[in-house]
Amino acid sequence: MCRGSPTFTLSKKEAVVFIGGAVVLSPLILVGAMGYFTFVGAKKLLQEHGGKRIQKSVKGFLKGLRHQIGRPEIHKAIAELDSQIEAHPDQVDLYFQRASAKFLDLQFVEALQDLYPVFNANQNNLSALMLKAKIVMFMDQFETAEAILESALAVAPEKAPLNAQGQPTGFDHQDVLMSMLSNKINQITTSDPFKSAETVAMIKKAKETLQRIPEPQVDESDSEDAHRWHWMSAICHFFAYCQDESQSAELKAAIEHLDTAWKIKEHAEMASMIAQCHRLNGNEKLAQEFSDVAKQLDPEVFLADATDRSAMLIPWPVQKILPDGAIVHDAHQFQPKKFMSPTYCDGCNKFIHGSWFRTDAQCGVCGVGVHAECQQTIERKCVEDQSRSP
């Protein structure tokens, strides 16, 4: 030891206190670290898989908005709002604007936190209620979203006031009812299992909500409402047919609504569903035509496996268009796997919560991850992409 170096000595009592404190604090530090990394993993997972979840259901508008605006622009807007709120913390509108921006950036929890001061100022703020319902809907909290939308319906005007250009300046009854219908359809799409008495009951409620919404007229200046109404009507009828194939009228009604919606606005998910309906209706020519259109509009669009009728009766199947050189195996080759961060389960469409104490499974060929109990129920095929092999 160097001369003059300080020395530290601990009494027996001090040593006991030091060791005891370390024993007490170590688990707390470990839990805090695990919580942090779990949060980071969940946030990353939402960013990576959010597009898949959105595309699989009727949530495509958010993906489209993010694509049009761009992530850098959203982050720039959030940073500017941070500065404005710091300078003017009493301006409630700034919090609402930042909540909207964070929602587009998939920062759902942070967006909800920004709505607190908005509701403290006015708990019946219709725009804030609609945004809150949309956020919790994306978090798959459908019953909570339904309750929020009921509150919004109670304060919404029958018709929104118009500006000088004749455009609505806010939400009205029809907007709230359409959001209620979206919420029910999202709930149906994520229901497990899809074919069940519970799903039939949800489809019935969705149709009842649809009947409360008058059919919007197609207007060249604003046809979005008409497109959305026919698109959702088609989904309701298609879901009903998937539950009971003897109801051929439901399939024909779905095709009629899809035809009207397609004439107003084209998008890949709709082309995929049109192909699915025509194939189920026995019109292979039109089915192939719209399958090709879907691929042209979006190479990553979800299409049904035409050789598997059970897949045709599931809306937006997870089977993607196969890449060149891909091999489809009869079964997955699952191996034990410990997921240390939240991971998407392709068997039940829910999260696998990572833990040292839990062993789940991952396919050694395609890499799909599932809960241990979901290995026998997964419908997604095992696709080996040889083009990515070294």
C-alpha positions, 0 to 999 in steps of 0.5 A: 500500500502506498504511503499516505493512502487513506485506510477505511475500517468498519466496525462489526456493527457498521459491517452488518448494517452495510451488508444488510443494506446491500441485501435489501437494495439489490433486489430493488435495483434488479427489479428496477433494471428489469422494469426499465428494459421491459419498458424499452422492449415493449416500446420497441415491440410496438414500433416493430409490430404495430404496423403488422397489427394495424394492417391485420385489422382496420387500423390502417389509417394510422399507418397511412398518417405516419407514412404521409407525415414521416417520423422525423416530422412527428418528432420535430413537432413533439420537440416544438410542443415540449418547448411551448408547454415549458414556456406556457404550461397553462395552455391546455390546447398545447397538451392536446396537440402533443397527445395527438402527435405522440399517438401518431408516434405510437407513444400511447401511454405518454399520449394518455398522460398529456390528456390529463390536464385537458380533462382537468380543464373540461372533462366533457372535451369531445375531441379529447374523449375521441382521442382517448378512445382511439388510444385505448382502442389501439391498446386493445382495451375495447371495453374501456374504449366503449365506455369513453365513446358512450360519454362522447356520444352524450356530449356530441351535437347531432350535427357538427357546426360548419365553417365558411367553406361548409366543412364540419368544425368538430365531431358529431353523433355520426362520428362517435357512432363510427368510432364505436363501430370501429371499436367493435370490429377491432374487438372482433378481429382480435377475438380468440378464437375467432369462430365462437358464440362470443364472436357471433354476439359481437358481430350482432352488436356491430350490426346494431351499431351500423344500423344507427348510422345513416348511409352517407351520400357519396360526395365528390368533395368529401367521400371519406365517410361513405367509403368508411361506412361501406368498408365497415358494412362489408366487414360486418357481413363478411364476418357473419358469413365466416361464422356460418357459411350457409348464410350466402346472403351475407357474402353477397352483401359484403361483395356489394359493399366492397364494390361501392367502397372500391369505387370511392377509394382503393387500398391494398387491404380492401383488394385482398378482402375482395379477392377473398370474398370472390374466391369464396363465392366461386369466382376465381377469375375476379379473385385472382385479378384482385389478388394481383392488384393487392400485390401491386398496391402493397407487396406486404399485404396479407392474403389468404391461402387459396388452397386452404378453405379454413384460411379463407374463412379467417379475416386477414390471415397472417400468411403473407405473399411468399418471397421468391425461393421460399419453402413452405414446411408442413409443421414448425420445428419448435425449440424451447426459448426464453424470451427476455423482453415482450414478444408477439405470439403468432398463436394467440396474437398476444404478448409473451411476457419475458421472464427467466422463470418461463420457457416458451417456444420459437421455430428454428426454421422461420423464427416465429415465437409462441407461448408454450401452450400455443404450439399446437394452435398456431395457424401461420405456416412455417415459411423458410426464406432461402433468399436470406440464407447465407 
